[in-house]
Amino acid sequence: MEVTGRKRMKDLKKFDRACLAAGLLTSASTLGLSGGAMAQEAAPQAAQPAGGLEEIVVTARKRTESLQDIPVAVTAYSPAQIARQDISNIERIAASTPNLTVGRATTGSGAQISLRGIGTPASALGIESSTAIIVDGIYYASGRILNEGFFDLARIEVLKGPQALFFGKNATAGVISITTADPGSSFEASTRVGYEIRAKRPYIEQMISTPITDTLGIRVALRGSKMFGGYTRNYATAQPFTVTDQVGGPVQNLVAAPGDRTGPKEGELVGRVTLKWEPTDNITNTFKVSANQSTTNDGAWNNIVFSCANGFSTLQPTVRCKRDWKYYHNEMPKEIAANFPFARDDGELYTKYRSFQATNNLEWKLGDVTLTSATNFQHQNNRWLTDSDYQQRATQIYVGSREKWTAFSEELRAQTNLDGPLNMMVGVLYQKTKLQSDQYVYSGNVRVSTQRPEWEYVAFGKDSYTKGETISPFAQVTWKVIPEIELGGGIRYTHETKDSFFVHPVNRPGQINRLNDPIYADQTFTNWSPELTASYKPVPNVNIYGGFKTGYKSGGFSNQSSYTQASAPGDLAFGPERAKGFEGGVKTTLLNNQLRFDVAIYSYKYTDLQVDFFEAQTFRYVTTNAGSARTKGIEVSTEFAPHSMPGLILRGAINYNKARYLEFTAPCVTGQTPAQGCNTTAASPYGGLFVQDLSGKPTANAPRWTGAVGASYEMDVSQGMSFALSADARYSGSYNASPFANPLATQPKYVNLDASLTLKSNAGWDLAVIGKNLTNQFVISGALDSPGTGRGTGTDGGVLGDQRGYANTPRTVQLQVTYHY
């Protein structure tokens, strides 16, 4: 152990020296190149040549700034890039961003998001994502935001590393900030229709933006789509099984019909209305209201059993576990579905998601002070029924569930814009939330006919809620020491309470869960999150920056866990997650605005990383904290737009990231043997589960190397006609998709290719062909043990459980026509 520790310290020191050397070399070369830029600035200014880089504007520090001027590592997408790459949801943001993985899930929070190897398992409903999702300046805590369709956007920003000062709690890994488009000063409108071939999905978007008066404008955007096919295929067959009555009633011989042959057959309708009012030059009020509804024929359409110990499914011994978009799901028999909670009468599998949001942003400029108010109300309702074996067998498991999320928030800010060296910002955030979860499970092919009709087939049920309230003041001061040097310092205080309730209202005799034994949890969390930054601009086109940053995510309550006879009430609660560390880099714009070259180096320590463990044999979740972890690395990105070839843009990025647990005593995965690291003698904090030591092991979804390379070119082909081509390849090294280092949960390295071809006419129409994942790579972004698989945990004869994971979408090609008028 001592030798291993010394070797690890030597490796870390080598890595630190390599990062320092890379940073010094980059700084030296950058300053050398910038010397030419200074010489150019000394000469008389000539006419601006054609081509060159597009300026990217971001709001990473709660104010509008150039991407090159801020001391934050940001990947940003302009409206042109968003349209070119058809970035219409958060998963497609990840497909274009190295070091970011996103997976959508039916159960739990619904979102598996990892940035730089730090993320939150989707299986835990009570854990909020370590990567905060911000829409129009408002924080969305529910992972169901992945179900939202995003279109008609102004910009997308991916901020890397802790962002507590400006974005508050739950931004320990970073931020994905999405800004929707506002009304302009003149009339504009567009109609877009398209067809995605693989999923047989037609879609239509309509946007109209116009001034109503000299001071009031309106923008209306609508999107609708319907899949008549899908991305995955269901190979299940009709499954007969026998249900016995535990109190001696008649035996039932039932048949579970196969589910729909393709999934998800999603139907989507999204609408947004924006009113922008500018009664004076100093007041701007923007009000947005949006609604979303979507349905699928199987919420677990991307939950694929992709890896098994002997290559074949435990529950289907003749079926190979393959990395392919195939699954085996059966509908619930109508006899069971007739009264089963959250099931349809016909027993069909489904999800039904509804949401409503209203946001009002008021900005009032009072001389050198700007006052801002951001008010938001959000509501989400999600219902679903799944075949939760995720495989086919004679003893079925079905789960019906409903989750409701509501939140109200108000943020007030005051910010100065003085000509002097000192400026400051102060503000306070108030948020009130409620998460409610009701879930019912059928298993074991047993019923109790003397139960209430809706509980006759229920093995156990869970009712839970968490009410939260947050008050979070913050302040920042910036000081221009000299025109070339800016120092910034700030701090955020968070006070949060969470009041939770959990009970099993029904529990079939013989189940291990506690019946009508409620848990009440009153939790209070407080935290101070400071931040210090410094930036030096020796010339206008070079920004050398560094900073100390912290992040914080409060603890909480596991709303979809189980309270078993082996559990204690504290097993459903978990503690806060904290981050602190350093980040620095160089941002440059060179060669007369033709070349952008950026380098970022970082090292962050995470304490009590929040993770969720699924115990496949008893169908329960254990939400806990993972000791500590560290992520450190270097990121290099570049973009080249030569004046000699207007319309050509070349871009690339390469990232090295090392994310490792520093200290983590974790539950053994199902079927893990002593030879594989399962310790049967160590004390266990997990209700009797055996434990393993994951210290030094990688965190989940943490490839060492990621990168991207791309190009786009637009040229005139005739009078009134132009042609645009874009292609982007993304590389990821291999990684383990399980937070618990399951050896079966490895995602191999891959290269993903996206491309688009667009013909544009001055008459107002565009014709585009857009391809996504053209290399047809099967990618898993999160993994868990499959229910009812694996055996012998902690013994020499242990067999690992089958691995199921959240799969990406396969190759898609879509045709799209847009008319602007």
N, C-alpha and C positions, 0 to 999 in steps of 0.2 A: 504493500500500500504506500509506503514512504517513497520507494523508487518511482512508482507510478505518479505520485504527486509531484516529485521533482521534475520528472519528464514533462508533465503537463505545464508546470511553471516555465520550463525552458522553452516549450513550444509557444506559450503565450508571449514570452519576451521576444522571441524571434519574430513573431507576428507583429508586435508593437514596433520593433525596429524596421520591419519591412514597410509598415504603414507610414512611419515617420520619413523614411527615405523617399517613398513615393510622393509624399506630400511636398518635401523639399525640392525634389526634382521637378515636380509639376509647377511649383511656385517659381522656381528659377527660370524654367522654359517659358512660363507665361509672362513673366516680367521682361524676358528677353524679346518676346514677340511684341509686347506692349510698347517697347521702346520705339519700334517702327510706327506704332499707332500714334505715339506722342509726336514723332517727327511729322506725320501726316497732319496732325492737328495744328502744327505751327504754320503750315503752308496755307495760302488762301483757299477758302472753301470753293469747291467746284460743284457743278450740278450733280445731284444725287443720281448715281447710276441705277439702271434697272436691276431687278432681282434683289438679292440680299435677304437677310433674316427678317421675319415678322416679329414685332415686339409682342411679348406675352405679358398680359396684365393679370395679377393675382391679388387675392385679399387674405393672404396667410396671416397677416398681423392686424386684421379687422380694419384695414384701410387699403385703398387702391394703390398698388405699387407695381413697378416693373419686376419681373421675375429675377432679373440679374441684380437687383438692388437689395434683396432681403437676405438675412443670415439664416436661411432655412433651406434644406434639401427638398426640392419640390419637382415632381413630374407633372407638367401642366399640358392641357389639351385645349386648343382654340376651337371656335365653331367650325372652321374649315377642316381641322383634323377630325373632329367628332363626326362630321358628315362623311368625310372620306373613308373612315374606318367603321362607320355605322355603329358607334358606341351608344347603345340604347338601353343598357342596364349595367349594374355594378359588376356582373361577371365578365362583361366585355371590357370593362376598364382593366380588370386583372389580366385579361388575355393580351393586353397591350402594354402592361407595366411589369418589368422585371422585379423580382423579389416580392410580388404580391400574388397570393392565391385566394380564390373565393369559391366556395361550394354552397349550393342550396340544399336544404334538408327539410323533410316533413316535420319531424319531431323536434322537441327542444326549442331553441331560439330561432331555428330556421336558417342561420347564417354561420358558415365556417370561414372566417376571414383571418389570414395570417400575413403580416408585413414584417420583413426581415426576420422571419422565423419566430415571431411572437404573435400568438393568436389565441382564440377561445373556441373550444369544441362546440359544435352546433347542437350536441345532444343535451346541453344544459339550458333549460328555459330561464332559470334565475340569473345566469351570468350574462352580463352585457359585454358586447364586443370590445376587445382591446384597441381596435381601430374604429374610431368614432366616425359615424356617417352624418354629414352636415348637408342640409338642403336649404338653400337660400338663407344661410346664416343660422339655421335652427338645428339643434342636435336631435337625432332620432335614435332612441335607445333600443327599440325592438328590432331584432334581426329580420323580422318579416319585411323590412324595407327592401329586401332583395326581391320581393314579389312585385315591387313597383316598376312600371315602365317609365323610362326617362327619355324625353325627346324635346325638341325645340329648346336646346340648351345654349347658354352664353359661354360657359367654360366649365372645365373639370380640373381639380387640383388634387394631387396625392401628396400630402405632407408626411415626411418620414421622420420617425423618432418621436419622443414624448412632446405633446403640445398642450400641456395643462394650462399655461398662462392665458392663452387666447381662446381655447376651446373647452376648458374645464375638465371635469371628470371623464373617465373612460376614453382617454386619448393617449394611453400609455405606449402603444405601438406606433400610432400616427393618426392621420385624418384623411378621409375621402370627402372632399368638398365639391358639391354639385350646385351650380347656379343656373337657374332657368332664365330664359330670355324675357326682357321687358318690352313694353311698347316703345316704338320709336317716334320721331317727330313727323314722319310721313307715312302714307298708306303703303302697306306691303301685305302680300298674301301668297300662299303656296298650297298646292295640292300634291300629295305624294301617294302613289299606289305601287304596290310591289307584290312579289310572289316568291316565297322561299320554297325551293323544290323538294328537299328531303322531307320536311314536315308537312308539305302540301298546305302551306300557310299563306293565304292572301292577307294583306294589311293595307290600311289607308290612314293617312294623316292629313289633317286640314288645319291650316294656321291663317288667321286674319288678325292684322294689327293696324290700328288706325287712330288718329286723333279724333276725339269727340268735340272738344273745344280747344282753345289755345293753351289751356292748362291741364287738360285731362285726356289721357289716352287709354285705350283698351287693347288687350291682346287675348285672343281665344285660340286654344290649341286642343285638338281632339285626335285621338288615335284609337283605332280598333283593329283587332286581328283575330283570326280563328284558324286553328290547326285542324285539318282533316286527316292528318297522319301524325307522325311524331318522330322522336329521335332514338327511342329504344323500342325493342320488340319483346313481347310477352310470349313465352313458349309453354306456359302452363297448360295442363289438360284437366278435364273434369275430374274432381277429386272426391270420391265417396268416403264418408266417414260416419262413425256411429257415436251418438251422444247418449250417455246414460244419465239417469236421474238420481241424484245423490240421496233423495228421500224415498226411493223405491218406485217411482213412476215408470211409465212405459219407455222403452228404448226407442230412440229415433234414428232412422237411417236416412242421412242427408247427403246431398251432393253440393260441393262448392264448384260452381261453374268457373271456367277460366275468365280472368279479367280481359278488358279490351286488349286487342292484339298489338296496338302501338300506343306509346305514351310520349308526352303527356296530353296530347290533343287539347292544348291550352286555348281558352278563349279569353280575350282581354279587351277591356274598354277603359280608356284613361282620358280624363278631361281636366283642363286647367284654364282659369280665367284670371287675368291680371289687370288691375286698374292702377295707373300711375298718375298721381295728381301733383302738380307743381304750381301752387297758387302764387308763389313769389320765387324770386331767384334763390332764396335762402331755405325754402322748405320743399322737401320731396317726400311724398307718402306713397308707398307701394303696397298694395293689398293683393294677395294671391289666395285663391281657393282652388283646391283640386280634389278629385275623387278618383278612385281606382277600384275596379272589380276584375277578378280573374278566377277562372275555374280550370281544373284539370280532371282527367279521368283516373288518375292514380298519383297521389302526392309522392310516392316512393319510386317514381319512374326512373330516377337516376341513382337509386340506392342499390348498387350492384354488388353481388357476392363475387369478388374478383380473385381471391387467393385462398387456398385451402392446404392443410398440412400434407395430404397425400395426393394433391392434384384434383381430387373429386369432392363433390359436396357431401357433407356429413348426412344431411337429410335426404339427398337424392344421389345415392351411391353410383348411379350410372351417368351422372351429369358432371362434366369437367368444369372446374372453376376457371373461368377465362376472363382475360382483360378485354371485354367486349360489351357492347351495349345490349345485353340480353338479360332477361329476368323471368321469374316464375311466380306469378301472383294470381291468386284466386279470389273471386268475389265471396262475400259473406252469404251463406244460404238464406233464402227469403224467410224461412221459419225463424231464424235467429234475428234477422234484421228487422222484423216487424215491430219490435219494441225496444231494440237495443239502442242505448243513448248515442245520438249523433250519427246513426246509420240511416240510410235511405231505405224505404220499404222494399225496393228491389234488390238491395244488398250490393249495389255497385260501389266500387271504390271511387273516392273523389277527394278533392279539396275545393273549398269555396272561400275566397279571400275578398274582404271589403275594407276600404279605408277612406278616410276623409281628413283633409288638412286645411287649415286656414292660417295664414301668416300675414302680419302687418309690420312693415318696416318703415319707421318715420325718422327722417334726418332733418335736423334744424340747425342751420349755421347762424351763430350769433357772433359775428365778428371773427375773432381768433379762436372761438370755441365752437365745436360741433357736438350737438346733443343727438343721441340715437336711442330709439326705442324699438325693440324686436319682440313682438307678441305672437304666440303660436298656440293653437289647439290641434291635437292630432288624436285620431281614433282608428283602431284596427281591430277587425274581427276575423278570426281564422277558424274554420271547421274542417275536419277531415276524418276519413275512415281508411285504414291501411291494412293490408295483409302483412303483419309484422313479423312473420317468419323470414320474410324476404327470400324464401325458398318454398318449395311445395312438399307437403307431407300430409299424412293422415291425421295428425294431431295439430290442428290449426291454432294460430294466434292472430287475433284481430284487435285493433285498438281504434276506438272512437274518441275524438278529442275536440275541445273548443277552447280557444284562448282569446281573451279580450285585453286590449291595451289602450289606455287613455292617458293623455298628458296635457298639462297646461304649463306654459313657461312665459316668463317676462324677463328680458334683459335690458337694463338701462346703462348707457355709457356716455361719458363726457370726455372729449378729446381736444387738446389744444393744437393750434397750428401757428405758433409764434415764429417771428423772424429771428429771434434769439437762439442761443444754443440749446436751451432746455425746452422740452415738450413733455406732456404727460397724458395718460389716459387712466380714468378710474371708472369702475362699473360694478354692477351687482347682478347676479342671476338668481331668479327664483323659479323653482320647478316643483310641480305636484303631479304624481303619477299613480296609476293603479294597474296592476297586472293580475288578471284572474284566469285560472286554469282549471278545467274540469276534464277528467280523462277516465275512460272505462276500458277494461281489458277482458277479452274472452280467451280462455286457454284451457287445455286439458280435456276438451270434449266432454264436459260435465255441465249439468244444469241443476238448479234447485227449484223445482216447480212450486214450492210454497213461498218463494220470494215474491215481492212486488213484480208485476209483469215486466217492467223495464229493467229489472235486475235479475231476472230468471237465469239468464245465460252469462252474467257478469262474474268473472273470477274475483276481481277486486276493482275498486274505483278510487279515484283521488280527487278531492276538492281542495283548492288552495287559492290564496290571494296574497299579494304583497302591495301595501300602500307605502309610497315613498314621498319624502319632502326634502328639498334641497335649497339651501341658501348659500350663495357663493360670491362674496365680494372679491374684486381683483384690482390691481393697479400696476402701471408701468411708467417708468421715466426713461426718456432718451436724452442723451447729452452729446452734442456735436463738440467734441473737445477742440478740434480744428476742422475745417471743411472736409478733410479727407478721412477723419476718424470719428466714428459714432459708437458710443457705449449705450447699452440698454440694460435695464434691470427691472424686474417686476416680481410680484408674488400673488398667488391666489389662495384664498382660504375656503375650505369646503366644510360645511356642516350638513350632514345628511342623516335622516332617520328612516328606518324601514320597519313597518309593522306587518308581520306575516302570520298566516294561519294555514294549517294543513291537517287533513283528516282523511282516513279511509272510511267512507260512509257505508260501504258494502264490502264484505270480505267472505267469500265462500268458505265454509268449514274446511279446515285442513290447510288453508293458505297461511303463509308465514307472516303476513302483514297484520298489524294491530287494528282491530275493528273499533271504530268510534272512540279512539284515544287521541284527541286533538293535541296539536302542538301550537303554542303561541310563542312567537319570537318578536321581541322588541329590541331593535338594534340601533345604535347610534355610532356614527363614524365622523371623525374630524381629521383635517389634514391641512398642512401648509405646503404649497408647491412653489418654490422660488425658481427664477430663471435669470441668467446673466448672459449677455451676448456682446460681442465686439466685432466691428467691421472696419476694414481699412481699404480705402480706394486711392491707391497711389496715382492712378489716372482714371478717367471716367469709365473706361471699359474693363476695368479689373476690380473685382471685389474679393478681398481676402477676409474670411470671417471665422469666428469660433464662438463656442458658447457652452455653458453648463445648463442642462435642462433636467427637469423632473416631470414625472407623471404620476397620476393617482387614479385608482378605480376602487370604489368602495366595496365592501363585502356585501353579502346578501343571503338569500335563502333559496334552496333548490326546490322549486315548485312542482317539478315532475319526478321527484325521487320517490322512494318507497320507505315507509316507516315499518321495519320488520321487527320481529321478536329479538333480533340480535342488535338492533339499532338503539342509539340514544338520541334524544331530541337534538343535541348539538351536531349530530351527523348530517343534518340537513342544512346547517348554517356553514358559511365559509367567510374567511377574513379578507381584508383589503389587499389589493395588488399595488405595488409601488415601483417606480422606475427612477433612476438617476444616472447621469453620465455626461459625457462630453461629445461634442461634434464640431468639426471644423472643415474648412474647404476653401476652394478658389473657384470663382465664377468669372469667366472672361468672354468678351465679345471682340473678335480680332479681324484682321484683314479687311478693314473698312466695312464692318458689319456683314461679313460673309461667313464667318466661322464663330460658333459658340462652343466653348470647351469648358466643362465643369468637372471638378473633383470634390468628393466629400469623404471624410474619414470619421468614424464614429466608434464609440464604445459605451454601452449602457448595461447597467446591472438591474435585474428585475428581482424583487423580493416578494415571496408569496404569490407567485404566478398562479392564476386561477385555472383549474383543470377539472374535467368531469370524467368519471370512470363508469363504464357500463359492465355490470356483473351479469354475464350471459346466462348463468345457470338459474339464478333466482329472479331475473328480469328486474333488477333494481339499479339505480344510479347512485354513485357516491361522488358528491361535489366537494372538492378539497383545494388546498393550496400546495403548490409544488416547491416549497423551500425557496431556492433562488436559482437564477439563470443569468447568463450574460450573452449579449449579442454584440459582435464587433465586426467591422469590415471597412471596405473601401468601395466607392462607387464612382465610375467615370462615365460621363455622357458627352456627346458632341453632336453638332448639327452644322451642315455646310450648305450654303445657298449661293453659288457663284454668280457674280455679275455677268460673266461671259456666257452663261446659259440661263437666262431668266426662266423661271418656272420649274427649275430642278432643285430638289432638296434631298440631301443625303443625311442620314441620322444613324446614330449607333450608341450603345451603352454596354458596359460590362461591370458586373458587381461581384465582389467577393464578400461573403457573409458567413461568419462562424457563430452559430447560436447553440449554446450548450447549457444543460443543467449544471449548476455548480454544486447543488445539494438537493436531493429529492429522494425520500423514501416513499415509494409508490406501491400500489397494489400490484400483485402479480397478474399478468394477463391470463385468461382462461387456458388451462392446460400447460402452463409454463412449468418446466422441470427444474430441479436444483442445478443441473448442469447448465441450464439457460439463465440462471441467476435468481431463481425463486428461493427465498430464505424462509424456511418453515419454523425457525427457532426465534427469530427476532420478534420483539413486541410489535403489535399491529394497532394503529389508531383507526382501522377501517372495519369495525364490527366483526373481527375474527378473520378477515381475509389475510392470506399470506402476503408478504411484502418483498420488494426487490429494491436494490440501490441503483438509481439511474444517474447518479453523480457522474459528470463527464460525458453523458450520452446526449445526442442531438435532441433539440426540441422538435415538435411536429412541424411538418411542412417547411423545412429549413434547408434548402439546397445550398451547397457551398458556393457554386458558381451559377450565375444567371446572366443573360445578356440579350441584346436585341440589335438588329440591324434592319434598316429600311430605306426606301427611296420613294419619292413621288416626283412626277414630271408632268407639266401641263404645257401644251403648245397649240398654236393655231394651225388648223389643217386646211382651212379655206376661209374666205371672207364670211364672217358671222358664225364660224364654227370652230370649236376647240376640242382638244382631246386630252384627257388626264389619266395617268396610270399611277397606281400606288401599290407597294408591296412591303410587308413587314414580317420579319421572322423573329421569333422569340425562342431562346434556348434556356432550358433549365437542367441543372444537374440532378442527380438522383436524390431522393429524400425519403424519410419515413413519415407516413401520413398519420401515425398513431402517436398521441402524447406519451404513450407508455412503451415505446420502442419495440412494438411487436415485430418479430423478424419476418412475419408474413405480409406486413403492411408497407412494403417498399414500393415507391413509385420510381421506375427507371428514368434515366435522363431522356429528354425529348426535345424536338424542334417543332414548333408550331408556326405555320405560315398563313397569313391573311393577305388578300390582295383585292384590288378593285380597279375597274375600268369604266371610265365615264366619258360620254360624248355630250358636250354642252353647246347649246345654240343661243345666239343673241336674241332669238325670238322668245326666250324665256323658259325653254324646256331642257331638262337633263335626262339622259338615258344611262343607267349604271348597271353593271354586273358586279356583285360583291361576293367574295368567297371568304369564308371563315374556317379556320382549322383545316386548310387544304391538305395538310399532311395526314389528316385523319388520326391524330394521336389520341389515345385513350389515357386520360389523366385523372387521377384521384387526388382530392384535396382534403380528405379527412377519412379516418377509418375507425371502426369499432368491431368487437366480436359479435358474431351473429347469434341470436337467441337459440338455445337448445343445442349448441355445438361446443366441442371441446370437452375434455374430461381429465380427471386425475391431476388437478392443479397441485403442485408441490410434491409430486411423486415422480419416480424415475420413469414410470410408464405414461406420463402425461402426454396428451395430444392437444395441440393448439386449436383454438376455435377458428371456424371459418371467418374470413375478413370481408366485411361489407364496407363500401365507401361511397362517397359522393362523386359521381362521375361528371365530367364536363360534357358538352354537346359534341357530337361527331362533325364530320365535314358538312358544311352547308354552303349552298350557292343560291343567291337570290337576285332576281331581276327587279329593277326599280325605275319608275318614271316620275319625275318631279316637274311641275309646271309652276313658274313664278309669275305672278300678275299683279 
